Each structure stands twice: as structure tokens, then as C-alpha cells.
């Protein structure tokens, strides 16, 4: 019984101590998350260099004989520096023959100047592909206060794997 009481008292003491040390009265320790890159309206400037863009993308079939097809695009890697404000960077693929365009957008902030990976989620296609391959265009665009700048554009082949 005495051992149980000691454990409970110890846990309560630790909780009270952490609460006091990190609370507004003392404030010696900050246990909250650091402020992230929260968008506060688009606008700003940045320097972006594209390190890598994929050479191809793939369309694959679903498992177990399903008639579902998925478009998968490998990641792009960019290096971001000299960020001022909150500009945006977008990574998109356009497949005109299929009438499809998909992409992702990332918010940039001054506290993050480094290498970043841009990923496009796998896309489920409504209709089965009619060709064995498609021509597509990858594009990385910087959306700044003064307008949009295409940082890099690259033609790729989308291979259908059946």
C-alpha cells in the first residue's frame, strides 16, 4: 500500500511541476509546437531551384482484376531559399490527350529555406486508358506577389502498365 501511494504521489508531483514550469506564471519551458508555415494570404518572393523531376509516370491497374486504373507521378525535389512573405510553389502534371491535370501546392515561409519534396497523390482514373503511353508535361511554378513564374517545365511519357 505504501509503494502504491508513493508512485501516485510521484506522478502527481511531476504533473504539477511540469504544469507550473511551463505555465504562464513561470514560462521557463515552452511545450507547445513551434509556429508552422501557416499561410497568411498568398504573396511574397522566393528563389527556387529544381533539383530533380521524374522522367516518366505510370498508369497501373488495380489489384484482383478490378477495372480501376491509377496514375502515379514520382516526386519532384526543389531547393528553396531567400523566402520573403508567403509565396506558393506548385507541381503539376498535364496529360492533354486524357484531358487530365493534377498537382499539388506548397506554402513557403521564411523559416523554411531548404530542400523540399513535392508529392502528387495517386489519382484514380475514371476510364481505362486507350493507349499504351501518353505524352504529358510536368511543371513547377512559383506563385509570387508579382505573378506566376514557371521555374521548370519538362515533357514526360506516361507509360500504361497492364
C-alpha positions in Angstrom: 0.0 0.0 0.0 2.8 2.4 0.8 4.5 1.7 -2.5 1.3 2.5 -4.5 0.9 5.7 -2.5 4.5 6.7 -3.3 4.0 6.1 -7.1 0.8 8.1 -7.2 2.3 10.9 -5.2 5.4 10.9 -7.5 3.2 11.1 -10.7 1.1 13.9 -9.2 4.2 15.8 -8.2 5.7 15.5 -11.8 2.4 16.7 -13.4 2.2 19.7 -11.0 5.8 20.6 -11.6 5.6 20.4 -15.4 2.4 22.5 -15.3 4.0 25.2 -13.1 7.3 25.3 -15.1 5.6 25.5 -18.5 2.6 27.7 -17.4 2.1 31.4 -18.0 3.2 32.3 -14.5 6.8 30.9 -14.7 7.1 30.2 -18.5 10.5 28.7 -18.2 9.7 25.9 -20.7 7.7 26.1 -23.8 6.0 22.7 -24.6 3.9 24.0 -27.5 4.6 23.3 -31.1 6.7 25.8 -32.9 4.6 28.0 -35.3 4.5 26.3 -38.7 4.3 27.8 -42.1 0.7 29.0 -41.8 -0.5 30.7 -45.0 -1.4 34.3 -44.3 -2.5 35.1 -47.8 -0.6 34.3 -50.9 2.2 36.7 -51.7 5.9 37.0 -51.2 9.0 36.1 -53.1 11.5 33.2 -53.1 14.3 31.6 -55.1 13.7 28.1 -56.2 16.0 25.6 -58.0 14.6 22.3 -59.2 16.9 19.5 -58.2 15.0 16.7 -59.8 11.9 16.0 -61.9 10.9 12.5 -62.9 11.4 11.3 -66.5 8.2 9.3 -66.6 4.9 8.5 -64.8 2.9 5.3 -64.8 -0.7 4.2 -65.1 -1.3 0.8 -63.4 -4.3 -1.4 -63.0 -5.9 -2.1 -59.7 -5.5 -5.4 -57.9 -7.5 -8.6 -58.0 -8.8 -8.0 -61.6 -10.5 -4.7 -60.8 -11.1 -2.3 -63.7 -9.6 0.5 -61.7 -6.6 2.4 -63.1 -4.2 4.6 -61.1 -1.9 7.4 -62.3 1.3 7.7 -60.2 3.8 10.5 -60.6 7.1 10.4 -58.8 8.1 13.2 -56.5 9.9 16.4 -57.5 12.7 17.9 -55.4 13.3 21.6 -55.1 15.6 23.8 -53.1 14.0 26.9 -51.6 16.0 30.0 -50.4 15.5 33.7 -49.8 11.9 33.4 -48.8 10.1 36.6 -48.1 6.4 36.6 -47.2 4.4 33.5 -48.1 4.8 32.6 -51.8 3.5 29.3 -53.2 5.1 26.6 -55.3 3.0 24.2 -57.4 3.9 20.9 -59.0 1.5 19.8 -61.7 1.2 17.2 -64.5 -0.9 17.8 -67.5 -2.0 15.0 -69.9 -3.9 16.8 -72.7 -4.9 13.6 -74.6 -6.7 12.3 -71.5 -8.0 15.7 -70.6 -6.4 15.4 -67.1 -4.4 17.8 -65.0 -3.4 17.1 -61.4 -1.0 18.6 -58.9 -0.1 19.9 -55.5 0.7 23.3 -54.0 3.0 24.0 -51.1 3.1 27.1 -48.9 6.6 28.6 -48.4 7.6 30.6 -45.3 10.8 32.5 -44.3 11.6 30.0 -41.6 11.9 27.1 -44.1 14.7 27.6 -46.6 15.9 24.1 -47.6 15.3 21.2 -49.8 11.7 20.2 -50.2 10.0 17.2 -51.8 6.8 17.9 -53.7 4.4 14.9 -54.0 1.3 14.4 -56.1 -1.2 11.9 -54.7 -2.0 8.9 -56.7 -5.0 9.6 -58.9 -7.8 7.1 -59.7 -8.8 7.3 -63.4 -12.5 7.1 -64.3 -12.0 5.4 -67.6 -9.5 2.7 -68.8 -6.6 4.1 -70.8 -7.0 3.6 -74.6 -3.3 3.9 -75.5 -0.1 2.2 -74.3 1.5 5.6 -73.4 0.7 9.2 -73.3 2.7 12.4 -73.6 2.5 14.7 -70.6 4.1 17.9 -69.2 5.4 18.4 -65.7 5.5 22.0 -64.5 7.0 23.6 -61.3 5.6 27.1 -60.8 6.4 29.7 -58.3 3.4 31.9 -57.4 4.8 35.2 -56.0 3.4 38.6 -55.2 4.2 39.8 -58.7 2.7 36.8 -60.6 3.4 33.3 -61.6 6.8 32.1 -62.9 7.3 28.7 -64.5 10.5 27.5 -62.8 10.8 24.3 -64.9 8.7 22.6 -67.5 9.5 19.1 -68.8 7.8 16.7 -71.2 7.5 13.2 -70.0 5.9 9.9 -71.1 3.2 8.3 -69.1 3.5 4.5 -69.5 0.5 2.3 -69.2 1.3 -1.0 -67.3 -1.3 -3.6 -67.8 
